[in-house]
Amino acid sequence: MSTQHEAGTTTTHHILVLGAGYAGLAAAVQLAARVGNHPHVRVTLVNGQERFTERLRLHMTATSQELAELSIPELLAGTGARFVRGWVTAVDADARTVRIDDDQVLHYDTLVYGLGGMSDAAAVPGAEDHAYVLNSAHDAEALAARLHRLGSGTVVVAGSGLTGVESAAEIAERYPDLSVVLLGRQAPGAAMSTKARAYLRGALARLGVEVRSAVEIVKVLPDAVELADGESVAADVVLWTSGTRTSPLAAAAGLTVDERGRVVTDTALRSVSHPHVYAVGDAAAIRQGYGVMHGTCQGGMPTGVHAAVSIVRGLAGKEPGPFRFGYYHTPVSLGRNDAVVQFTHPDDSPRRLYLTGPLAARYKETVTASPWPTFGRMKKMPASGAFWPQGGRFTRVRVAR
């Protein structure tokens, strides 16, 4: 493996990974396993906390269900990779520096940018002040404490996407004395097949969740939400799951970003403006034949693996290959013993095949539990993480001649 040379002296190549979500941690583990103990390559992972956040399970944390303590430093132990706990406060892509907690500066030769998305509570007046979000375990624990104290009343879940649906179902099942209202622009399960969508709606009805579609929240108050048509919906608790936003750090760093602040990448996941920066997961605008990928765990982890493999190829003097990914399912939990799993074409459009009920719940739990043991396997056998659906014709990007 080649590294930089100056006056005949081998220099250390510093690889810095920002963010230990599903994509960032996949990149860090792959790099640690492949080059972490190389004498002239140094891998550093930066994250705001040592505990790995299982975002797929935050709706469980929000309903006082205890989850395992998953330690990122323990996962990296023995690999030669370094873990730095701290919040990224600035990135200078030209100077190749990252500022941590405003008082520490880290230099890098190659950067993996994995500071992903979060709920966009800033989009509607009052949401940041009066609504709960599920951006972190701390957020989920704060909501759990509030629900535990509530006893009775109304919980409004703002946003009818997958996070909103799972959260509404979980709250309704765990707290049957609470009234749960799910509000959103689209019908829950709008992207599913007709039968799968009907099952999802029926499950929410069985749990007592009141679903209201084609509505838009324009303001959140301490005890209600206001809709665009002037109606007010009373709420003792509001959970905001509508929309996502990305960190402004990428744009501030001078990286080319899209209208949502995601780093625009080439086919190898490198920034189109700064090729020494790779972007992964929710932080990246990755174009495939079917369009720009949306943020999911199933697609995020492969981006992290591909970025790591590409960096290793670059260190060896080889060109990275193009990234291709095709979706294959949309699993949605509906409480602990029910779920619907919509199998999809690579472009995320629904197939006819779907699962429901306890079998789907077991499928969903298997998917939710799989990332952490996958990281462990990759640490020992990095090649085990390099397999995912390529998507065939759906993912080919046609280049204009």
C-alpha positions in Angstrom: 0.0 0.0 0.0 1.4 3.3 -1.0 1.2 6.5 1.0 2.4 10.1 0.4 6.2 10.6 0.1 8.2 13.8 0.8 12.0 13.8 0.2 12.0 10.0 0.3 10.3 9.9 3.7 7.0 8.0 4.2 4.3 10.3 5.8 1.2 9.3 7.7 -2.1 9.5 5.8 -4.8 10.8 8.2 -8.3 9.6 7.5 -11.0 11.4 9.5 -14.6 10.1 9.8 -17.2 12.5 11.0 -20.4 11.0 12.6 -21.0 7.4 13.9 -24.5 6.8 12.5 -25.2 3.7 10.4 -23.2 5.0 7.4 -20.3 6.7 9.3 -19.7 3.8 11.6 -19.8 1.4 8.7 -17.0 3.5 7.0 -15.0 3.7 10.2 -15.2 0.0 11.0 -14.3 -0.9 7.4 -11.3 1.5 7.5 -10.2 0.3 10.9 -10.3 -3.4 9.8 -8.5 -2.8 6.5 -5.9 -0.2 7.4 -6.3 0.7 11.1 -3.0 -1.0 12.1 -1.0 0.2 9.1 2.0 2.1 10.4 1.5 5.0 7.9 -2.3 5.3 7.9 -4.2 6.7 10.8 -8.0 6.4 11.1 -10.0 8.7 13.5 -13.7 8.6 14.2 -15.4 11.7 15.7 -18.8 11.4 17.3 -20.7 13.4 19.9 -21.2 10.4 22.2 -19.6 7.0 22.9 -22.9 5.2 22.7 -24.2 4.1 19.3 -27.6 5.5 18.6 -30.0 2.9 17.2 -32.1 5.3 15.3 -34.3 2.4 14.1 -35.3 1.9 17.7 -35.7 5.4 19.0 -39.5 5.0 19.1 -38.9 2.1 21.5 -36.7 4.3 23.7 -39.4 7.0 23.6 -41.9 4.5 25.2 -39.5 3.6 28.1 -38.3 0.3 26.6 -34.7 -0.4 27.6 -32.1 -1.0 24.8 -28.6 -2.4 25.0 -25.7 0.0 25.7 -23.6 -0.3 22.5 -20.1 1.2 22.9 -18.4 2.6 19.9 -14.9 2.7 21.5 -15.3 -1.0 22.5 -16.2 -1.9 18.9 -13.1 -0.2 17.6 -10.8 -1.7 20.3 -7.9 -3.5 18.9 -8.2 -2.1 15.4 -5.7 0.7 15.7 -8.4 3.3 15.0 -8.8 6.2 17.3 -12.1 7.5 18.7 -12.6 11.2 19.6 -15.7 12.2 21.5 -16.9 15.7 20.6 -19.2 17.7 18.5 -18.0 19.0 15.1 -18.4 22.8 15.1 -16.6 23.7 11.8 -15.1 22.1 8.8 -12.6 23.8 6.4 -12.4 21.7 3.3 -9.7 23.8 1.7 -7.4 23.8 4.8 -8.4 20.1 5.5 -9.2 20.8 9.1 -12.1 20.0 11.4 -12.8 21.9 14.7 -14.2 19.9 17.6 -16.1 21.6 20.4 -14.6 24.9 19.2 -11.4 24.2 21.1 -9.7 21.3 19.2 -8.5 21.2 15.6 -8.0 17.9 13.8 -6.1 17.7 10.4 -6.9 15.2 7.7 -5.8 14.0 4.3 -9.1 12.2 3.5 -12.4 13.0 5.1 -15.5 10.9 5.4 -18.4 13.2 6.0 -21.3 11.4 7.7 -23.1 14.1 9.7 -26.6 13.0 8.6 -30.1 14.4 8.8 -32.4 15.2 11.7 -36.1 16.2 12.2 -36.7 19.6 10.8 -38.5 21.2 13.7 -37.3 24.6 12.7 -39.6 24.6 9.6 -42.7 25.4 11.6 -43.1 28.2 14.2 -43.2 26.8 17.7 -42.1 23.3 16.9 -38.6 23.8 18.3 -40.0 25.2 21.5 -43.0 23.0 22.2 -42.5 19.7 20.3 -40.4 16.6 21.0 -38.2 15.1 18.3 -36.4 11.7 17.9 -32.9 12.9 16.8 -31.0 11.1 19.6 -31.4 8.7 22.5 -31.5 11.8 24.8 -34.4 13.2 22.8 -36.3 9.9 23.0 -35.6 9.6 26.7 -37.0 13.1 27.3 -40.2 12.1 25.5 -40.4 8.8 27.5 -40.2 10.8 30.7 -43.0 13.1 29.6 -45.3 10.2 28.5 -44.7 8.4 31.8 -45.9 11.5 33.7 -48.8 12.2 31.4 -51.2 9.5 32.5 -54.0 10.6 30.2 -54.4 13.1 27.4 -53.7 13.5 23.7 -50.4 12.9 21.9 -50.2 14.5 18.4 -47.6 12.9 16.1 -46.8 15.4 13.4 -45.7 13.6 10.2 -47.2 10.5 8.6 -43.9 9.1 7.3 -42.4 5.8 8.6 -41.1 7.4 11.8 -44.4 9.0 12.5 -46.3 5.7 11.9 -44.0 3.6 14.0 -44.0 6.2 16.8 -47.8 6.6 16.8 -48.3 2.8 16.9 -45.8 2.3 19.7 -47.2 5.0 21.9 -50.8 3.8 21.3 -49.8 0.2 22.2 -47.8 1.1 25.3 -50.1 3.8 26.6 -53.7 2.7 25.8 -55.1 5.5 28.1 -53.7 8.1 25.8 -55.4 9.4 22.7 -53.0 9.4 19.7 -53.6 11.5 16.7 -51.4 11.1 13.6 -51.4 14.2 11.3 -49.7 14.4 7.9 -49.9 15.6 4.3 -49.9 12.1 2.9 -51.8 9.0 3.9 -49.7 6.6 6.1 -48.0 4.1 3.8 -48.6 6.2 0.7 -45.7 4.5 -1.1 -46.9 1.0 -0.4 -49.1 -1.3 -2.5 -52.8 -0.9 -2.0 -53.2 -4.1 0.2 -50.1 -3.3 2.3 -51.3 0.2 2.8 -54.8 -1.0 3.8 -53.2 -3.4 6.4 -51.2 -0.6 7.9 -54.2 1.7 8.2 -56.2 -1.2 9.7 -53.5 -1.8 12.3 -53.4 1.8 13.3 -57.2 1.8 13.7 -57.0 -1.4 15.9 -54.6 0.5 18.1 -56.9 3.4 18.4 -54.7 5.9 16.4 -56.8 8.7 14.8 -55.3 9.3 11.4 -55.9 12.6 9.6 -54.3 13.0 6.2 -54.1 15.9 3.7 -53.5 18.3 6.6 -50.6 20.8 7.2 -49.4 22.0 10.6 -48.5 25.7 10.5 -47.9 26.4 14.2 -47.2 24.5 17.4 -48.5 25.9 20.6 -47.9 24.7 24.2 -51.2 22.9 24.2 -52.2 22.5 20.5 -51.2 22.6 16.9 -52.7 24.9 14.3 -53.6 23.6 10.8 -53.4 25.5 7.6 -57.3 25.6 7.3 -57.5 27.5 10.7 -58.4 24.4 12.8 -56.7 23.9 16.1 -56.0 20.3 17.4 -55.6 20.1 21.2 -52.4 18.3 22.3 -50.8 17.6 25.6 -47.7 16.3 23.8 -46.5 16.9 20.3 -43.9 14.6 18.6 -42.4 16.2 15.5 -41.4 13.7 12.8 -42.3 15.8 9.7 -39.4 16.6 7.3 -35.7 16.4 7.7 -32.8 18.8 7.5 -29.0 18.4 7.3 -26.2 20.0 9.1 -25.2 23.4 7.7 -21.5 22.5 8.2 -21.0 21.1 4.7 -22.2 24.2 3.0 -20.2 26.4 5.4 -17.1 24.3 4.6 -17.4 25.3 0.9 -18.5 21.8 -0.3 -21.0 21.8 -3.2 -24.4 20.9 -1.7 -27.9 20.4 -3.1 -31.0 22.4 -2.1 -31.3 20.3 1.1 -27.7 20.8 2.2 -26.5 17.4 1.2 -23.0 17.0 -0.2 -23.2 16.4 -4.0 -21.1 13.4 -4.9 -19.6 11.7 -8.0 -20.3 8.1 -8.7 -17.6 7.0 -6.2 -19.2 9.1 -3.4 -16.5 11.8 -3.5 -17.5 15.4 -3.2 -17.7 16.9 -6.7 -15.9 20.1 -5.5 -13.4 18.5 -3.1 -12.5 14.9 -4.2 -10.6 14.3 -0.9 -14.0 14.4 0.9 -16.3 11.4 0.7 -19.9 11.8 1.8 -22.1 9.0 3.1 -25.6 8.2 4.3 -28.1 11.1 4.8 -25.3 13.6 4.4 -24.9 12.8 0.7 -26.8 13.5 -2.4 -26.1 10.3 -4.3 -27.6 9.9 -7.7 -28.6 6.6 -9.1 -30.5 5.7 -12.2 -33.8 6.1 -10.4 -32.9 9.5 -8.9 -31.2 10.7 -5.7 -31.1 8.2 -2.9 -33.2 8.9 0.2 -31.9 8.2 3.7 -32.4 4.7 5.1 -30.2 2.3 7.1 -30.4 -0.2 4.2 -28.8 2.2 1.9 -26.6 4.1 4.4 -24.4 1.3 5.5 -23.4 0.3 2.0 -22.4 3.9 1.3 -20.1 3.8 4.3 -18.6 0.5 3.2 -18.1 1.7 -0.4 -16.4 4.9 0.7 -14.0 2.9 2.9 -13.2 0.5 0.1 -12.7 3.4 -2.3 -10.3 5.1 0.1 -8.2 1.9 0.5 -8.1 1.5 -3.3 -6.9 5.1 -3.5 -4.1 4.5 -1.0 -3.0 1.6 -3.2 -2.9 3.8 -6.3 -6.1 2.5 -7.8 -9.2 4.3 -8.9 -12.5 3.7 -7.0 -15.4 2.0 -8.7 -18.9 3.5 -9.0 -21.4 3.0 -6.2 -24.7 1.3 -7.1 -27.5 0.4 -4.7 -31.1 -0.9 -5.2 -33.7 -0.8 -2.5 -35.4 -4.1 -1.5 -37.9 -3.6 1.3 -39.7 -1.1 3.6 -40.3 -2.7 7.0 -42.6 -0.8 9.3 -43.3 -1.9 12.9 -46.8 -1.5 14.3 -46.1 -2.1 18.0 -44.2 -5.1 19.3 -46.1 -7.9 17.7 -47.3 -6.5 14.4 -45.7 -5.0 11.3 -46.0 -4.7 7.6 -43.1 -5.3 5.3 -43.4 -4.0 1.7 -40.9 -5.6 -0.7 -39.8 -3.1 -3.3 -38.2 -2.8 -6.7 -34.7 -1.3 -6.7 -36.1 2.1 -7.3 -38.2 1.8 -4.1 -41.5 1.3 -5.9 -43.7 -1.4 -4.3 -43.7 -5.0 -5.5 -46.9 -7.1 -5.1 -45.2 -9.2 -2.3 -45.6 -8.0 1.3 -45.7 -9.5 4.8 -48.0 -8.7 7.7 -48.6 -9.6 11.3 -46.3 -11.5 13.7 -44.1 -12.8 10.8 -43.6 -9.3 9.6 -42.8 -8.2 13.2 -40.1 -10.9 13.5 -38.7 -9.8 10.1 -38.7 -6.1 11.2 -36.9 -7.0 14.4 -34.3 -9.0 12.6 -33.6 -6.0 10.3 -33.5 -3.6 13.3 -31.1 -5.7 15.3 -28.8 -6.5 12.4 -26.5 -3.4 12.2 -24.5 -3.9 15.4 -23.6 -7.6 14.8 -22.8 -6.6 11.2 -20.3 -4.1 12.4 -18.8 -6.8 14.6 -18.4 -9.2 11.6 -16.9 -6.4 9.5 -14.3 -5.8 12.1 -13.1 -9.4 11.8 -14.0 -10.0 8.2 -14.3 -6.6 6.3 -15.3 -8.3 3.1 -18.5 -9.6 4.7 -20.0 -6.1 4.6 -19.3 -5.5 0.9 -22.4 -7.2 -0.5 -25.7 -5.4 -1.2 -28.2 -5.3 -4.0 -26.7 -3.4 -7.0 -30.1 -2.7 -8.5 -29.5 -3.8 -12.1 -30.9 -1.5 -14.8 -32.6 0.7 -12.2 -29.3 2.1 -10.8 -27.4 2.7 -14.0 -26.8 6.4 -14.6 -26.9 7.1 -18.3 -24.2 9.6 -19.4 -25.2 12.0 -22.2 -23.1 11.6 -25.3 
